[in-house]
Amino acid sequence: MTSELKDSIKSIADRIYEKVRGYREHLHAHPELSYQEHETMKFVSEQLTPLGIAHEAGVGETGIVGIIRGDHHDANASCVALRADLDALPILEANDVPYKSKVDGVMHACGHDVHTSVLLGAAEILNEIRNELPQPVKLIFQPGEEKNPGGATYMIRDGALENPKVDRIFALHVFPDMPTGEVGFKEGLYMASCDEVHLTVIGKGGHGATPHRCIDPIFTGAEIITSLQQIVSRKCDPKIPCVLSFGHFEALGATNVIPEKAHIKGTFRTMNEPWREEALQLIENSIRSIAQSNGAEVDLNISRGYPYLENHPETTAKMRELSKEYLGEDVVHDLPIRLTAEDFSYYSQEVPACFFRLGVRNEEKGIVHGVHHPRFDIDPEALRIGIQMMALAPFS
């Protein structure tokens, strides 16, 4: 990559920075939940149209796919794809900022407003230097990352990786653990598969003073939760990353009332597909066995989520090295594996992929909260780095 091209990317990024910041603040103030991103889709289209970037709306229901070609690119040439997600979360924002969410109980608490704005900025840069691009660039603005089955499945179903064919794909994600100006990469296995356990234990309610006349769903549910931990601690190979956690246990009884039902929700995550299949069967068998031994019934739904995310080693290594060359070695970091999940994993199962992290933390400004927190926010200077990183990707 020539120094002149690097200078062009930086110069355009500086020129459009305030515009991209405006995109982010608009999107943050007008969040939409998964698969409901109609206005967000319209907004993205309205920014691409005056740039002359050809695009199609309604892909994957509420997604957009655009294409940037140089004059020298063949119409059938394979391309590199850049992906951003559009949806927000059902969280009530607690920030007091001018761009605070205007939608009660909905918030861009995972940074998808950042991802979309960054990709719009990168698109403008790449469109200006399109005759320098080694191959065409496909822009994928995807709905529904936060909710099963994952909007990536809809985009793939609707041909986002075809016509022209994608030969590698990139995405970034905000990372509040890392200061603004820094980025992080992990080759190979990076993020976990994610399955959900939804369980209702059905017993027999009654008076708390006569438990022998009841079938206690709280006791049964507690036994299920504690017993299932043995699947991870005693059945899983210690070398395989794995976690089983329950975050919801609701049983509406009282001090002297044993309720009829208990509702339990949890998540199972791992990075090994054979173990994933075995563990899910063990979870189901154990739940049914414990319930039966206590005389209870169960209504069980194990919702299959995203597969594990694997960064293509060569693709990721090239992007890491280009980032070091562009930003400096001291701000490009190696990342550990994470048991969080991302539906970008579906793309990584289809084509070589690189999913990397963008630092957004600024302790001096009080920007320290993690994603999915009602006070999550970013240092806006991170946008400047983000649009440059996504613009660099097609050259890696």
FIBA-749673 format. One line per 4 residues: number of its first residue (from 1); for each residue z, x, y of C-alpha. Coordinates in nm, 3 decimals. Example, Ala and Ser with C-alpha at 12.3 -4.5 7.8 and 13.67 -1.06 7.14 Angstrom:
# FIBA-749673
1 = 0.780/1.230/-0.450 | 0.714/1.367/-0.106
END
This chain:
# FIBA-749673
1 = 0.000/0.000/0.000 | -0.108/0.155/0.329 | 0.125/0.209/0.622 | -0.112/0.000/0.835
5 = -0.072/-0.296/0.601 | 0.307/-0.259/0.600 | 0.304/-0.252/0.980 | 0.089/-0.566/0.989
9 = 0.331/-0.755/0.763 | 0.630/-0.652/0.972 | 0.456/-0.730/1.300 | 0.347/-1.079/1.191
13 = 0.693/-1.148/1.043 | 0.855/-1.061/1.375 | 0.605/-1.278/1.563 | 0.660/-1.589/1.350
17 = 1.033/-1.544/1.289 | 1.147/-1.810/1.538 | 0.895/-2.057/1.394 | 1.026/-1.995/1.041
21 = 1.383/-2.033/1.165 | 1.278/-2.368/1.310 | 1.133/-2.470/0.972 | 1.462/-2.389/0.804
25 = 1.675/-2.577/1.055 | 1.450/-2.883/1.035 | 1.458/-2.885/0.655 | 1.833/-2.827/0.650
29 = 1.887/-3.126/0.877 | 1.662/-3.350/0.664 | 1.747/-3.281/0.298 | 1.613/-3.485/0.008
33 = 1.744/-3.508/-0.346 | 1.554/-3.400/-0.656 | 1.226/-3.586/-0.715 | 1.267/-3.766/-0.381
37 = 1.117/-3.493/-0.161 | 0.847/-3.708/-0.002 | 0.916/-3.614/0.361 | 0.970/-3.249/0.268
41 = 0.632/-3.247/0.093 | 0.474/-3.402/0.401 | 0.638/-3.142/0.627 | 0.508/-2.853/0.416
45 = 0.157/-2.999/0.423 | 0.177/-3.037/0.801 | 0.249/-2.665/0.837 | -0.023/-2.549/0.596
49 = -0.298/-2.769/0.742 | -0.334/-2.604/1.088 | -0.341/-2.263/0.917 | -0.647/-2.373/0.724
53 = -0.475/-2.315/0.389 | -0.630/-2.538/0.125 | -0.364/-2.732/-0.065 | -0.301/-3.036/-0.280
57 = 0.002/-3.262/-0.236 | 0.156/-3.481/-0.505 | 0.147/-3.215/-0.774 | 0.446/-3.264/-1.002
61 = 0.496/-3.593/-0.814 | 0.641/-3.447/-0.492 | 0.518/-3.087/-0.501 | 0.237/-2.896/-0.331
65 = 0.001/-2.625/-0.456 | -0.198/-2.419/-0.206 | -0.439/-2.129/-0.239 | -0.518/-1.834/-0.012
69 = -0.843/-1.646/-0.081 | -1.007/-1.355/0.093 | -1.379/-1.352/0.162 | -1.427/-1.106/-0.125
73 = -1.244/-1.314/-0.389 | -1.438/-1.488/-0.661 | -1.355/-1.859/-0.689 | -1.265/-1.813/-1.056
77 = -1.057/-1.499/-1.011 | -0.703/-1.502/-1.147 | -0.425/-1.517/-0.891 | -0.064/-1.428/-0.820
81 = 0.173/-1.719/-0.753 | 0.466/-1.748/-0.513 | 0.711/-2.031/-0.574 | 0.970/-2.213/-0.362
85 = 1.183/-2.517/-0.447 | 1.223/-2.820/-0.221 | 1.524/-3.027/-0.329 | 1.880/-3.054/-0.199
89 = 2.215/-3.141/-0.358 | 2.447/-3.446/-0.344 | 2.707/-3.264/-0.133 | 2.864/-3.374/0.198
93 = 2.811/-3.091/0.446 | 3.122/-2.957/0.620 | 2.949/-2.719/0.864 | 2.954/-2.794/1.238
97 = 2.614/-2.661/1.339 | 2.324/-2.812/1.538 | 2.112/-2.832/1.223 | 2.381/-3.003/1.012
101 = 2.247/-3.247/0.755 | 2.160/-3.585/0.900 | 2.171/-3.745/0.555 | 2.523/-3.847/0.457
105 = 2.626/-3.687/0.128 | 2.309/-3.477/0.087 | 2.292/-3.107/0.176 | 2.077/-2.800/0.125
109 = 2.374/-2.619/-0.027 | 2.168/-2.399/-0.259 | 1.927/-2.257/-0.003 | 1.609/-2.435/-0.104
113 = 1.543/-2.499/0.266 | 1.544/-2.121/0.302 | 1.310/-2.070/0.007 | 1.060/-2.326/0.140
117 = 1.069/-2.185/0.493 | 1.029/-1.830/0.366 | 0.726/-1.925/0.160 | 0.571/-2.103/0.458
121 = 0.622/-1.787/0.663 | 0.483/-1.565/0.388 | 0.184/-1.797/0.359 | 0.105/-1.748/0.728
125 = 0.128/-1.370/0.693 | -0.089/-1.362/0.383 | -0.343/-1.596/0.537 | -0.384/-1.360/0.833
129 = -0.435/-1.058/0.604 | -0.620/-1.247/0.331 | -0.910/-1.002/0.326 | -0.663/-0.727/0.233
133 = -0.526/-0.919/-0.068 | -0.604/-0.763/-0.407 | -0.638/-1.113/-0.555 | -0.595/-1.476/-0.445
137 = -0.243/-1.607/-0.386 | -0.129/-1.947/-0.509 | 0.156/-2.119/-0.323 | 0.379/-2.341/-0.538
141 = 0.622/-2.570/-0.354 | 0.815/-2.734/-0.636 | 1.043/-3.040/-0.651 | 1.349/-3.101/-0.861
145 = 1.491/-2.758/-0.942 | 1.845/-2.897/-0.941 | 1.801/-3.174/-1.197 | 1.682/-3.197/-1.557
149 = 1.415/-3.172/-1.681 | 1.338/-2.936/-1.391 | 1.049/-2.980/-1.152 | 0.886/-2.666/-1.291
153 = 0.801/-2.865/-1.605 | 0.614/-3.120/-1.392 | 0.426/-2.850/-1.201 | 0.321/-2.677/-1.523
157 = 0.224/-3.014/-1.673 | 0.003/-3.083/-1.372 | -0.174/-2.749/-1.399 | -0.002/-2.539/-1.131
161 = -0.051/-2.226/-1.342 | -0.422/-2.297/-1.397 | -0.742/-2.333/-1.190 | -0.721/-2.054/-1.089
165 = -0.513/-1.902/-1.365 | -0.186/-1.739/-1.261 | -0.133/-1.395/-1.411 | 0.212/-1.332/-1.257
169 = 0.460/-1.528/-1.048 | 0.738/-1.443/-0.801 | 1.031/-1.629/-0.646 | 1.339/-1.535/-0.449
173 = 1.679/-1.699/-0.422 | 1.949/-1.673/-0.158 | 2.245/-1.459/-0.265 | 2.561/-1.507/-0.055
177 = 2.738/-1.221/-0.235 | 2.494/-0.973/-0.077 | 2.471/-0.884/0.295 | 2.166/-0.978/0.496
181 = 1.902/-0.707/0.483 | 1.956/-0.632/0.116 | 1.774/-0.750/-0.197 | 1.845/-0.730/-0.570
185 = 1.647/-0.713/-0.895 | 1.713/-0.735/-1.268 | 1.453/-0.651/-1.529 | 1.454/-0.837/-1.860
189 = 1.709/-1.109/-1.939 | 1.868/-1.228/-1.617 | 1.984/-1.593/-1.628 | 2.102/-1.828/-1.900
193 = 1.975/-2.140/-2.066 | 2.165/-2.448/-1.952 | 2.248/-2.755/-2.160 | 2.476/-3.044/-2.069
197 = 2.729/-3.223/-2.290 | 2.796/-3.584/-2.194 | 3.062/-3.747/-2.411 | 3.251/-4.075/-2.414
201 = 3.544/-4.094/-2.655 | 3.607/-4.456/-2.752 | 3.954/-4.533/-2.881 | 4.192/-4.827/-2.870
205 = 4.398/-4.879/-2.559 | 4.753/-5.002/-2.538 | 5.104/-4.937/-2.416 | 5.213/-4.579/-2.374
209 = 5.540/-4.661/-2.553 | 5.354/-4.760/-2.871 | 5.096/-4.484/-2.930 | 5.103/-4.557/-3.305
213 = 4.927/-4.884/-3.230 | 4.656/-4.709/-3.025 | 4.375/-4.464/-3.078 | 4.428/-4.227/-2.788
217 = 4.098/-4.109/-2.631 | 4.281/-3.864/-2.404 | 4.447/-3.685/-2.694 | 4.118/-3.686/-2.887
221 = 3.922/-3.561/-2.587 | 4.171/-3.283/-2.523 | 4.151/-3.176/-2.886 | 3.772/-3.173/-2.866
225 = 3.771/-2.956/-2.554 | 4.018/-2.701/-2.686 | 3.863/-2.687/-3.033 | 3.513/-2.636/-2.901
229 = 3.621/-2.312/-2.733 | 3.644/-2.162/-3.082 | 3.268/-2.195/-3.111 | 3.229/-1.936/-2.836
233 = 3.527/-1.718/-2.929 | 3.483/-1.716/-3.309 | 3.126/-1.816/-3.391 | 2.923/-1.637/-3.124
237 = 2.823/-1.272/-3.161 | 3.022/-1.095/-2.885 | 2.704/-0.917/-2.775 | 2.544/-1.250/-2.678
241 = 2.635/-1.379/-2.330 | 2.769/-1.731/-2.375 | 2.994/-1.983/-2.201 | 3.108/-2.339/-2.271
245 = 3.288/-2.511/-1.983 | 3.402/-2.866/-1.912 | 3.428/-2.980/-1.553 | 3.479/-3.355/-1.589
249 = 3.747/-3.546/-1.781 | 3.805/-3.904/-1.670 | 4.035/-4.150/-1.844 | 4.155/-4.436/-1.628
253 = 4.489/-4.521/-1.777 | 4.832/-4.503/-1.617 | 5.176/-4.354/-1.682 | 5.239/-4.619/-1.943
257 = 4.881/-4.718/-2.029 | 4.667/-4.549/-2.290 | 4.309/-4.624/-2.189 | 4.033/-4.729/-2.421
261 = 3.784/-4.462/-2.317 | 3.767/-4.105/-2.191 | 3.455/-3.958/-2.029 | 3.389/-3.584/-2.062
265 = 3.112/-3.367/-1.919 | 3.046/-2.998/-1.977 | 2.787/-2.724/-1.979 | 2.677/-2.478/-2.248
269 = 2.494/-2.161/-2.146 | 2.364/-1.863/-2.335 | 2.082/-1.607/-2.344 | 1.975/-1.624/-2.706
273 = 1.758/-1.908/-2.837 | 1.855/-1.894/-3.209 | 2.225/-1.897/-3.114 | 2.158/-2.176/-2.864
277 = 2.020/-2.398/-3.141 | 2.303/-2.313/-3.380 | 2.574/-2.364/-3.118 | 2.447/-2.703/-3.004
281 = 2.456/-2.824/-3.363 | 2.809/-2.684/-3.406 | 2.917/-2.861/-3.086 | 2.784/-3.194/-3.207
285 = 2.931/-3.158/-3.556 | 3.272/-3.059/-3.421 | 3.286/-3.347/-3.173 | 3.203/-3.604/-3.437
289 = 3.442/-3.456/-3.691 | 3.740/-3.446/-3.453 | 3.674/-3.799/-3.332 | 3.652/-3.928/-3.688
293 = 3.974/-3.754/-3.788 | 4.152/-3.935/-3.503 | 3.996/-4.271/-3.578 | 3.791/-4.268/-3.259
297 = 3.422/-4.321/-3.197 | 3.199/-4.112/-2.972 | 2.895/-4.176/-2.760 | 2.741/-3.829/-2.736
301 = 2.441/-3.708/-2.539 | 2.349/-3.340/-2.534 | 2.094/-3.302/-2.257 | 1.864/-3.006/-2.315
305 = 1.824/-2.807/-1.996 | 1.637/-2.500/-1.883 | 1.564/-2.203/-2.113 | 1.687/-1.854/-2.033
309 = 1.512/-1.668/-1.752 | 1.355/-1.335/-1.839 | 1.207/-1.114/-1.570 | 0.897/-0.931/-1.688
313 = 1.001/-0.561/-1.691 | 0.681/-0.409/-1.552 | 0.624/-0.681/-1.291 | 0.984/-0.659/-1.172
317 = 0.989/-0.279/-1.170 | 0.677/-0.266/-0.952 | 0.825/-0.517/-0.706 | 1.154/-0.326/-0.698
321 = 0.977/0.003/-0.619 | 0.761/-0.152/-0.349 | 1.075/-0.305/-0.194 | 1.243/0.037/-0.191
325 = 0.937/0.186/-0.024 | 0.932/-0.091/0.235 | 1.303/-0.150/0.305 | 1.465/0.175/0.191
329 = 1.636/0.264/-0.135 | 1.988/0.203/-0.006 | 1.936/-0.174/0.038 | 1.764/-0.246/-0.294
333 = 2.014/-0.307/-0.573 | 2.031/-0.358/-0.947 | 2.177/-0.694/-1.047 | 2.390/-0.784/-1.351
337 = 2.302/-1.074/-1.579 | 2.425/-1.419/-1.471 | 2.511/-1.730/-1.670 | 2.385/-1.953/-1.394
341 = 2.052/-2.123/-1.465 | 1.719/-2.175/-1.286 | 1.417/-2.377/-1.382 | 1.198/-2.086/-1.270
345 = 1.269/-1.986/-1.630 | 0.994/-2.226/-1.741 | 0.739/-2.018/-1.553 | 0.883/-1.699/-1.702
349 = 0.813/-1.843/-2.048 | 0.445/-1.884/-1.954 | 0.344/-1.583/-1.740 | 0.498/-1.249/-1.631
353 = 0.763/-1.338/-1.375 | 0.993/-1.176/-1.119 | 1.289/-1.370/-0.979 | 1.487/-1.168/-0.726
357 = 1.773/-1.213/-0.482 | 1.784/-1.220/-0.103 | 2.107/-1.127/0.071 | 2.223/-1.387/0.326
361 = 2.589/-1.293/0.385 | 2.733/-1.199/0.725 | 3.111/-1.175/0.733 | 3.123/-1.116/1.110
365 = 2.958/-1.455/1.162 | 3.179/-1.620/0.900 | 2.887/-1.674/0.664 | 3.069/-1.610/0.339
369 = 3.057/-1.929/0.132 | 2.876/-1.947/-0.199 | 2.600/-2.183/-0.300 | 2.693/-2.544/-0.386
373 = 2.979/-2.520/-0.133 | 2.995/-2.774/0.154 | 3.018/-2.485/0.402 | 2.731/-2.281/0.260
377 = 2.506/-2.134/0.528 | 2.295/-1.823/0.581 | 2.258/-1.550/0.837 | 1.922/-1.653/0.990
381 = 1.814/-1.287/1.002 | 1.776/-1.314/0.625 | 1.465/-1.523/0.689 | 1.296/-1.224/0.850
385 = 1.355/-1.014/0.536 | 1.263/-1.300/0.303 | 0.920/-1.368/0.448 | 0.836/-0.998/0.432
389 = 0.948/-0.968/0.070 | 0.741/-1.266/-0.040 | 0.442/-1.133/0.154 | 0.481/-0.798/-0.024
393 = 0.485/-0.950/-0.374 | 0.106/-0.988/-0.418 | 0.068/-0.615/-0.351 | 0.317/-0.506/-0.619
END
